[in-house]
Amino acid sequence: MSDPIKHECGIALVRLLKPLSFYKEKYGTAFWGLNKLYLLLEKQHNRGQDGAGVASIKFNTAPGTRYISRKRSNKSQPIQAVFNHINQRIDTIFLENPDKKNDVNWQKANMPYIGELFLGHVRYGTFGGNSIENVHPFIRPSNWKHRSLIMAGNFNMTNSNQLLDDLVQIGQHPKENTDTITVMEKIGHFLDKEVEKLYQRYKKQNISKLEASALISKNIDIASIIKKSAKSWDGGYAMAGLLGHGDAFVLRDPNGIRPAFYYQDEEVVAVASERPALQTVFNAPIHEIHELENGEAIILKKEGKISVEQVLEAKEKKACSFERIYFSRGSDAAIYKERKTLGKYVFPQILKAIDNDISNTVFSFIPNTAETAFFGMREAAEDFLNEQKTKILLEGKRQLTAERVREILSEKPRIEKIAIKDAKLRTFIADDKSRNDLVAHVYDITYGVVKPTDNLVIIDDSIVRGTTLKKSILRIVDRLGPKKIVVVSSAPQIRYPDCYGIDMAKLGDFIAFKAAVALLKEKGKVQVLMDVYEKCKLELKKEDDAMINIVQDIYASFSYLEVSKKIADLLTSKFIVAEVIIIYQTVANLHKAVPNHKGDWYFTGNYPTPGGNRVVNEAFINYYEGKNLRAY
């Protein structure tokens, strides 16, 4: 992606179903579960590089001994930092106790991060900053195991202020106003109530407090707790929680916005944000990886019962389509196919832009994440050429010489690696002029493959802000001297902010929005901006359920093509010699290529939850008033 976008978070949960001695005997280590957690996090590193954390729980520990371990990092390589710390702790203990390397019971009693239940998380700091205090998992400790709560999630709540107020109204005083804290305290509140309810029941039966504690742990109704907790949540989420005594759950939001998958065999249950991570780590075929559907929770009881329950009422599934275009790993079988299809579907627009002149066109891609869509575009170009070849051969019949036939059959799309990112360069220079010059050298280019008579077609996953495109890529590839540069986005125009976990929160950042505003000014329709501003202020006085997205009016006067042309104008600086054309995927083709992930609010403004409409209206007010703020 030419414009770096903050990714969303990734979760990993591992629950061992056998005694630790089983894994020691079969796999040679009692740390098998921890090793699997590490692999799941590394396989989802693409989802978050600002921070990482892990937590583990030991079952059936003696009173007075530690049963929860946690380590978090916000260093530049957080996963490595976390596990280097863990490995050093373990190695030090083994050095001091070399005779205990095969004593699993001793290891469990005396070593951290060895247990039966693990939770891991990778994140980008999309909300609340990136201090170590904002890195998951979070812990709500208690002297009662069944009241201790560990939380991590891939989520964002649009109504975190309301959730905070709800806690205040019941007498709490949360230490922070972040959606992670408010969500955890909400669950903690209903967990406390559930425990108290069970305690009173056993008290009436004259059961001792010690005996009651064990019964409470066994009979806590996890589904009831998370159902009550999530009643007022508005957002997209895959929420994971562990209770100190050993119960665990992962809950997916009612619209299925954020993803969650699980795997289960006789030895382990594991949950992750991405299917390929589970397939790879557990060497499992695709049919053994199951998707947690919207509103469902997988609930893992300490005694071993595993169930998937419809905890929240399922609403229309609006699974995020950006997951498929960019954020998830392309090694997923379905995602790989969808990305190729996106490349194919955008090809007719490319063909029109180059006047059907395949012979004088070079095809390439920037960056590497766009490679799969590039393959689809390439196949579409080959199909077009094959149709042309067939037509010529049929029309020519006996008039064609053998040499001419060979010449026709040998023609193929010209595929080249045009730009290679120079990972060694860092934009460390302080002043803007020097920094911009450095940015223009972030990519190395391949000379000698583009002629002055050539079109140069470059496909990207998406064009969001256009900053890198304008300041770097267009300048660099223009040095090759093509007559025309066609930049293709496999995603549609991103017109609206996200509020469900991806860091695209401000309207004024989007090049499509800037283009629409520029068109309004050019056409003498500046009044539309003021009208939208006044309507947004009125809209915010309504209840969330009654709100509509007023910002859609900004684009109403212009065709998709008009906005794309204006984007090309805005991104083409005076230094560019070649003609520049910007092509975006259409929303209709997105829906055809990615039929089962209908969450398209980035492109259409059709938000899946009421809070989304409030956020987009607030985002426009912030833009109009010149406030560089998030709207959630």
C-alpha positions in Angstrom: 0.0 0.0 0.0 1.6 3.3 -1.1 0.0 5.1 1.8 0.8 3.4 5.1 -2.4 2.8 7.1 -2.4 1.6 10.7 -3.6 -2.0 10.7 -6.1 -3.4 13.1 -5.2 -5.7 16.0 -4.9 -9.5 16.1 -5.7 -12.0 18.8 -4.5 -15.5 19.6 -5.9 -17.8 22.2 -4.6 -21.3 23.0 -6.3 -23.7 25.4 -4.6 -27.0 26.1 -6.9 -30.0 26.6 -4.4 -32.5 28.0 -2.1 -32.5 31.0 1.2 -30.7 30.5 3.0 -34.1 30.9 1.3 -35.2 27.7 2.9 -32.4 25.6 6.3 -33.1 27.3 6.1 -36.7 26.4 4.8 -36.2 22.8 6.5 -33.0 21.8 9.5 -32.9 24.1 8.4 -29.8 26.0 5.8 -28.7 28.5 6.0 -25.2 26.8 4.2 -26.5 23.6 1.2 -24.3 24.1 3.4 -21.2 24.6 5.3 -22.1 21.4 2.0 -22.3 19.5 1.0 -18.9 20.8 4.2 -17.4 19.6 3.7 -18.8 16.2 0.1 -17.5 16.0 1.3 -14.0 16.9 4.1 -14.1 14.4 1.8 -15.3 11.7 -0.5 -12.3 12.5 2.3 -9.7 12.8 0.9 -8.0 9.7 -2.0 -6.9 11.8 -0.1 -4.9 14.4 3.4 -3.8 15.0 3.1 -1.1 17.7 2.7 -3.5 20.6 2.3 -7.1 21.6 1.5 -8.9 24.8 0.9 -12.4 26.2 -0.8 -13.8 29.3 -0.9 -17.3 30.7 -3.0 -19.1 33.4 -2.0 -22.1 35.4 -4.8 -24.5 36.5 -5.2 -25.9 40.0 -2.3 -24.1 41.6 -1.8 -24.1 45.4 -3.0 -21.0 47.3 -0.3 -18.4 47.7 1.4 -19.3 44.4 1.3 -17.2 41.2 -1.1 -18.5 38.6 -1.2 -15.6 36.1 1.8 -14.3 34.1 1.8 -11.4 31.7 4.4 -9.6 29.6 3.8 -6.7 27.2 6.0 -4.6 24.9 5.8 -1.5 22.8 9.3 -1.8 21.4 10.1 -1.7 17.7 9.9 -5.5 17.5 7.4 -6.2 20.3 6.7 -9.9 19.7 10.4 -10.7 19.8 10.8 -8.5 22.8 8.1 -10.3 24.7 9.3 -13.8 24.0 13.0 -12.9 24.5 12.0 -11.8 28.0 10.1 -15.0 28.6 12.9 -17.2 27.2 15.5 -15.4 29.4 13.3 -16.0 32.5 12.9 -19.7 31.6 16.6 -20.2 30.7 17.7 -18.6 33.9 15.6 -20.9 36.0 16.8 -24.0 34.1 20.4 -22.9 34.6 19.8 -22.6 38.3 17.9 -25.9 38.4 19.4 -28.2 35.7 17.9 -31.3 37.3 14.4 -30.0 36.7 14.3 -30.0 32.9 12.2 -33.1 32.8 10.1 -32.5 35.9 6.9 -31.0 34.5 5.1 -30.7 37.9 8.1 -28.7 39.3 8.2 -26.5 36.2 4.5 -25.7 36.5 4.9 -24.9 40.2 8.0 -22.8 39.9 8.2 -21.3 36.4 6.2 -18.4 34.8 4.4 -18.7 31.5 3.8 -22.4 31.8 0.2 -23.3 32.0 -2.9 -24.6 30.2 -4.4 -21.3 28.9 -2.8 -18.6 26.9 -3.9 -15.3 25.4 -1.8 -13.2 23.0 -2.3 -9.9 21.2 -0.7 -7.7 18.5 -1.8 -4.1 18.0 -1.6 -0.8 16.3 -2.2 2.2 18.4 -5.4 3.3 16.7 -6.9 4.7 19.9 -5.5 5.7 23.3 -1.9 6.1 22.2 0.9 3.6 22.3 2.3 3.7 25.8 2.9 0.3 27.4 -0.3 0.9 29.5 -2.4 0.7 26.2 -0.9 -2.6 25.1 -3.1 -5.7 25.6 -3.8 -8.0 27.4 -5.3 -6.0 30.3 -5.8 -7.6 33.7 -8.5 -6.9 36.3 -7.0 -8.7 39.3 -8.8 -10.1 42.3 -8.0 -12.4 45.2 -10.9 -14.6 44.0 -9.7 -16.5 41.0 -13.1 -16.5 39.3 -13.2 -12.7 39.6 -9.8 -12.2 38.0 -10.2 -11.1 34.4 -7.8 -10.9 31.5 -8.9 -9.1 28.3 -7.6 -8.5 24.8 -9.4 -7.7 21.6 -9.5 -6.6 18.0 -12.0 -3.8 18.3 -13.1 -0.2 18.6 -16.3 1.1 20.2 -18.0 4.1 18.7 -19.7 4.9 22.0 -16.9 4.7 24.5 -18.0 7.9 26.2 -21.4 6.4 26.8 -19.9 3.2 28.1 -17.8 5.3 30.5 -20.9 7.1 31.7 -22.7 3.8 32.3 -19.9 2.7 34.6 -20.0 6.0 36.5 -23.8 5.7 36.9 -23.4 2.4 38.7 -20.8 3.9 41.1 -17.5 3.0 39.5 -14.6 5.3 38.9 -12.7 4.0 35.9 -9.0 4.9 35.8 -9.0 5.7 32.1 -11.4 6.7 29.3 -10.5 4.2 26.8 -12.8 1.6 25.2 -10.6 -1.2 26.4 -10.9 -0.2 30.0 -14.6 0.5 29.8 -15.3 -2.8 28.1 -13.2 -4.8 30.6 -14.9 -3.0 33.6 -18.3 -3.6 32.1 -17.6 -7.4 31.8 -16.0 -7.2 35.3 -19.1 -5.7 36.7 -21.4 -8.4 35.5 -18.8 -11.1 36.4 -18.9 -9.7 40.0 -22.7 -9.8 40.0 -22.7 -13.4 38.7 -20.3 -14.5 41.3 -22.3 -12.8 44.1 -25.5 -14.4 42.8 -23.9 -17.9 42.9 -22.4 -17.2 46.3 -25.7 -16.3 47.8 -27.3 -19.4 46.4 -24.7 -21.7 48.0 -24.8 -19.7 51.2 -28.5 -20.5 51.6 -27.5 -24.2 51.2 -25.1 -23.9 54.1 -22.1 -24.6 51.9 -18.8 -23.2 53.3 -17.1 -20.3 51.5 -14.2 -22.6 50.5 -16.5 -25.2 49.0 -18.6 -22.4 47.4 -15.6 -21.0 45.6 -15.0 -24.2 43.7 -18.7 -24.5 42.8 -18.8 -20.9 41.7 -15.9 -21.4 39.3 -17.6 -24.5 37.8 -21.0 -22.9 37.4 -20.3 -19.3 36.2 -22.5 -18.6 33.2 -20.1 -17.0 30.8 -22.7 -16.5 28.0 -25.0 -14.6 30.4 -22.1 -12.3 31.5 -21.0 -11.3 28.1 -24.5 -11.0 26.8 -25.4 -8.4 29.5 -22.0 -6.7 29.1 -22.3 -6.3 25.4 -25.9 -5.0 25.4 -24.9 -1.4 24.9 -21.7 -1.9 22.8 -21.6 -0.2 19.4 -18.7 -1.2 17.3 -16.8 -4.0 15.6 -15.1 -6.5 17.8 -13.6 -9.9 18.4 -13.2 -9.9 22.1 -11.2 -12.5 24.1 -11.3 -13.0 27.8 -9.8 -15.3 30.4 -11.0 -15.8 34.0 -8.4 -16.6 36.6 -9.7 -20.0 37.4 -9.5 -21.2 33.8 -12.7 -20.3 31.9 -12.3 -18.4 28.6 -14.3 -17.0 25.7 -14.0 -15.1 22.4 -17.0 -13.1 21.3 -17.7 -11.7 17.8 -19.8 -8.6 17.2 -23.4 -8.9 15.9 -22.5 -7.7 12.4 -19.4 -9.8 12.1 -17.3 -6.7 11.4 -14.1 -8.0 12.9 -13.0 -11.6 12.1 -12.4 -14.6 14.4 -11.6 -18.2 13.5 -11.1 -21.3 15.7 -9.6 -24.8 15.5 -10.1 -27.7 17.8 -8.7 -31.2 18.1 -8.2 -33.7 20.9 -5.2 -31.7 22.2 -5.9 -28.1 21.8 -8.5 -25.3 21.1 -7.1 -22.2 19.4 -8.7 -19.0 18.2 -7.1 -16.3 16.0 -8.1 -13.3 13.8 -6.9 -15.1 10.7 -7.6 -18.5 9.3 -4.2 -19.1 7.6 -2.4 -18.6 10.9 -4.4 -21.5 12.4 -3.9 -23.6 9.3 -0.1 -23.1 9.3 0.5 -23.4 13.0 -1.5 -26.6 13.5 -1.0 -28.0 10.0 -4.8 -28.2 9.6 -6.7 -28.4 6.3 -9.1 -25.5 5.6 -12.2 -27.4 6.4 -11.1 -27.9 10.0 -10.8 -24.1 10.6 -14.2 -22.7 11.5 -15.3 -19.1 11.4 -17.0 -17.6 14.5 -20.2 -16.1 13.1 -21.7 -12.8 14.0 -22.9 -12.6 17.5 -21.4 -16.0 18.4 -19.0 -16.8 21.2 -16.8 -19.8 21.7 -16.9 -20.6 25.4 -14.2 -22.8 27.0 -15.0 -24.0 30.5 -12.1 -24.9 32.8 -13.3 -28.5 33.2 -13.0 -29.0 29.4 -16.5 -28.3 27.9 -16.2 -26.4 24.7 -19.3 -24.8 23.1 -20.1 -22.2 20.4 -23.2 -20.2 21.4 -25.3 -17.5 19.8 -24.8 -15.0 22.6 -25.9 -11.8 20.8 -28.7 -11.5 18.3 -27.1 -11.8 14.8 -27.7 -8.8 12.6 -27.0 -8.4 8.9 -23.4 -9.6 8.3 -21.2 -6.7 7.4 -17.8 -8.3 7.6 -15.1 -5.8 6.7 -14.2 -5.9 3.0 -10.9 -4.1 3.7 -9.9 -7.3 5.5 -9.9 -9.0 2.2 -8.4 -6.2 0.1 -5.4 -5.6 2.3 -5.3 -6.3 6.1 -5.5 -10.1 6.2 -2.7 -12.2 4.9 -3.2 -13.1 1.2 -2.3 -16.7 1.9 -5.9 -17.5 2.8 -7.4 -19.5 -0.1 -10.5 -17.4 -0.4 -8.7 -14.0 0.0 -6.1 -15.0 -2.6 -8.9 -15.7 -5.1 -10.7 -12.5 -4.2 -7.7 -10.3 -4.6 -6.9 -11.8 -8.0 -10.5 -11.2 -9.0 -10.3 -7.6 -8.0 -7.3 -7.2 -10.4 -9.3 -8.9 -13.2 -12.4 -6.7 -12.7 -10.5 -3.5 -12.9 -8.8 -4.4 -16.2 -11.5 -3.1 -18.6 -11.0 0.4 -17.2 -7.2 0.0 -17.7 -7.8 -1.1 -21.3 -9.8 2.0 -22.0 -7.1 4.2 -20.4 -4.4 2.8 -22.6 -6.6 2.8 -25.8 -6.4 -1.0 -26.0 -2.6 -0.7 -26.7 -1.2 -3.7 -24.9 1.9 -3.9 -27.1 3.1 -0.5 -25.9 2.2 -0.9 -22.2 4.3 -2.1 -19.3 2.4 -3.6 -16.3 3.7 -3.6 -12.7 2.7 -3.2 -9.1 3.5 -1.2 -6.0 3.9 -2.3 -3.2 4.3 -6.1 -2.7 0.9 -6.4 -1.0 -0.7 -5.6 -4.4 1.0 -8.5 -6.1 -2.0 -10.8 -6.0 -4.3 -8.2 -7.6 -1.5 -7.7 -10.1 -1.7 -11.5 -11.0 -5.4 -11.1 -11.7 -4.8 -8.0 -13.9 -2.1 -9.9 -15.7 -4.4 -12.8 -16.4 -7.1 -10.4 -17.7 -4.5 -8.9 -20.0 -3.5 -12.3 -21.3 -7.1 -13.3 -21.9 -7.6 -10.1 -23.9 -4.6 -10.8 -26.0 -5.7 -14.4 -26.6 -9.0 -13.1 -27.8 -7.2 -10.8 -30.2 -4.9 -13.5 -31.4 -7.9 -15.9 -32.1 -9.7 -13.2 -34.0 -6.6 -12.4 -36.2 -5.9 -16.1 -36.9 -9.5 -16.8 -37.8 -9.8 -13.8 -40.1 -6.4 -14.3 -41.7 -6.9 -18.1 -42.3 -4.6 -19.1 -45.2 -3.1 -15.7 -45.9 -0.9 -15.8 -42.8 2.6 -17.1 -43.1 4.2 -19.4 -40.5 6.4 -16.5 -39.3 3.5 -14.2 -38.9 1.6 -16.9 -36.9 4.6 -17.3 -34.6 4.8 -13.6 -34.2 1.1 -13.4 -33.2 1.3 -16.3 -30.8 4.4 -15.0 -29.1 2.9 -11.6 -28.1 2.2 -11.3 -24.4 1.7 -8.6 -21.8 4.9 -6.8 -20.8 5.4 -7.5 -17.2 8.2 -5.8 -15.3 9.3 -5.2 -11.7 9.5 -1.4 -11.9 9.8 -0.2 -8.3 11.6 -1.8 -5.3 11.4 -0.3 -1.9 14.7 0.6 -0.3 14.1 -0.6 3.2 17.4 1.0 4.4 16.2 4.6 3.9 14.6 6.4 6.9 13.0 9.8 6.8 15.1 11.1 9.7 15.8 14.6 8.4 13.8 17.2 10.4 13.0 20.0 7.9 10.1 19.4 5.4 12.0 20.2 2.2 14.8 17.7 3.0 12.4 15.1 4.2 10.3 15.3 1.0 13.4 14.9 -1.1 14.4 11.8 0.9 10.8 10.4 0.5 11.3 10.7 -3.3 14.1 8.2 -3.1 12.4 5.5 -1.0 11.9 3.4 -4.1 14.6 2.2 -6.5 13.4 1.9 -10.1 14.3 -0.4 -13.0 15.7 1.6 -15.9 15.8 0.5 -19.5 12.4 -1.3 -19.7 10.1 1.6 -20.4 10.2 3.4 -23.8 8.9 7.0 -24.5 6.1 5.5 -26.5 5.0 3.3 -23.6 2.1 3.4 -21.1 3.1 2.4 -17.6 0.4 0.7 -15.6 0.9 0.3 -11.8 -1.6 -1.4 -9.6 -1.9 -0.7 -5.8 -4.2 -2.2 -3.2 -5.8 1.1 -2.5 -5.1 4.8 -2.7 -6.2 6.4 0.5 -4.4 9.7 1.2 -2.2 9.8 -1.9 0.7 11.4 -0.1 3.3 8.8 -1.0 1.9 8.6 -4.5 2.3 12.4 -5.0 5.6 12.9 -3.2 7.4 9.7 -4.2 6.0 7.1 -6.6 4.8 9.4 -9.4 8.0 11.4 -9.4 10.1 8.3 -9.4 8.4 6.4 -12.2 8.1 9.6 -14.3 11.9 9.5 -14.6 11.5 6.4 -16.8 9.9 8.6 -19.4 6.6 6.9 -20.2 4.0 8.8 -22.2 1.3 7.9 -19.7 1.2 6.7 -16.1 -1.9 4.8 -15.1 -2.2 4.2 -11.4 -4.8 1.5 -10.5 -6.4 0.9 -7.1 -7.8 -2.6 -6.6 -10.1 -1.0 -3.9 -12.8 1.7 -4.6 -12.4 5.3 -3.5 -12.1 5.5 0.3 -14.5 8.3 1.1 -15.5 7.9 4.7 -13.7 7.3 8.0 -13.5 4.0 9.8 -14.5 3.7 13.5 -14.3 0.0 14.1 -10.5 -0.5 14.6 -8.6 0.7 11.5 -6.7 4.0 11.8 -8.6 5.9 9.1 -10.5 8.3 11.3 -10.3 11.8 9.8 -12.2 12.9 6.7 -9.6 15.5 5.7 -7.0 12.8 5.2 -8.7 11.1 2.3 -7.8 12.2 -1.2 -11.3 11.3 -2.5 -12.8 13.7 0.0 -10.3 16.4 -0.9 -11.2 15.9 -4.6 -14.9 16.2 -3.9 -14.4 19.4 -1.9 -12.2 20.8 -4.7 -14.9 20.0 -7.3 -17.6 21.7 -5.2 -15.4 24.8 -5.1 -14.7 24.7 -8.8 -18.4 24.3 -9.6 -19.4 27.2 -7.4 -21.1 24.9 -4.9 -19.3 25.8 -1.7 -22.6 26.3 -0.1 -23.0 22.5 0.0 -20.2 22.4 2.6 -22.0 24.8 4.9 -25.3 23.0 4.4 -23.7 19.7 5.3 -22.1 21.2 8.3 -25.4 22.6 9.6 -27.2 19.4 8.9 -24.5 17.4 10.7 -24.9 19.5 13.8 -28.7 19.0 13.7 -28.2 15.2 13.2 -26.1 14.9 16.3 -29.0 16.1 18.4 -30.9 12.9 17.5 -30.6 9.5 19.1 -28.0 7.3 17.3 -30.6 4.9 15.9 -32.3 7.9 14.1 -29.2 9.3 12.5 -28.2 9.2 8.9 -24.9 9.9 7.1 -25.1 13.5 6.0 -21.6 13.5 4.5 -22.8 11.5 1.5 -24.2 14.8 0.2 -20.6 15.9 -0.4 -20.3 13.4 -3.3 -23.9 13.5 -4.6 -23.2 16.0 -7.4 -20.4 14.2 -9.0 -19.9 10.9 -10.9 -17.3 8.4 -9.8 -15.2 9.2 -12.8 -15.2 12.9 -12.1 -13.9 12.3 -8.6 -11.2 10.0 -10.0 -10.1 12.6 -12.5 -9.9 15.3 -9.9 -7.8 12.9 -7.7 -5.4 12.6 -10.6 -5.2 16.4 -10.9 -4.5 16.8 -7.2 -1.8 14.1 -7.2 0.0 15.3 -10.3 2.6 17.9 -9.4 4.2 20.4 -11.8 7.3 18.2 -11.9 5.5 15.3 -13.7 5.9 15.1 -17.4 3.8 12.1 -18.3 0.0 12.2 -18.4 -1.4 10.7 -15.2 -4.6 8.7 -15.0 -6.0 7.3 -11.7 -8.4 4.3 -11.8 -10.4 3.0 -8.9 -12.2 -0.3 -8.6 -16.0 0.2 -8.7 -18.1 -0.6 -5.7 -20.2 -3.0 -7.8 -17.2 -5.0 -8.8 -16.0 -5.0 -5.2 -19.3 -6.7 -4.2 -18.9 -9.2 -7.1 -15.3 -10.1 -6.2 -15.8 -10.2 -2.4 -19.5 -11.3 -2.1 -19.4 -12.5 1.5 -17.9 -9.5 3.1 -20.4 -6.7 2.7 -18.8 -4.2 5.1 -18.2 -1.4 2.6 -18.7 1.7 4.7 -15.3 3.1 3.8 -16.4 3.4 0.2 -20.2 3.9 0.4 -20.8 5.5 3.8 -23.3 2.7 4.7 -22.2 2.1 8.3 -23.3 -1.2 9.9 -24.0 0.3 13.3 -25.8 3.5 14.4 -22.6 4.8 16.0 -21.0 4.9 12.6 -23.3 7.5 11.3 -22.6 9.6 14.4 -18.9 9.3 13.9 -18.9 10.3 10.2 -21.1 13.4 11.0 -18.8 14.4 13.9 -15.8 13.8 11.6 -17.2 16.3 9.1 -17.8 18.9 11.9 -14.2 18.5 13.0 -13.0 19.0 9.5 -15.2 22.0 8.8 -14.1 23.6 12.1 -10.5 22.9 11.5 -10.1 20.5 14.4 -7.5 17.7 13.9 -9.4 15.3 16.1 -10.8 11.8 16.0 -14.6 11.6 16.0 -14.7 8.7 18.5 
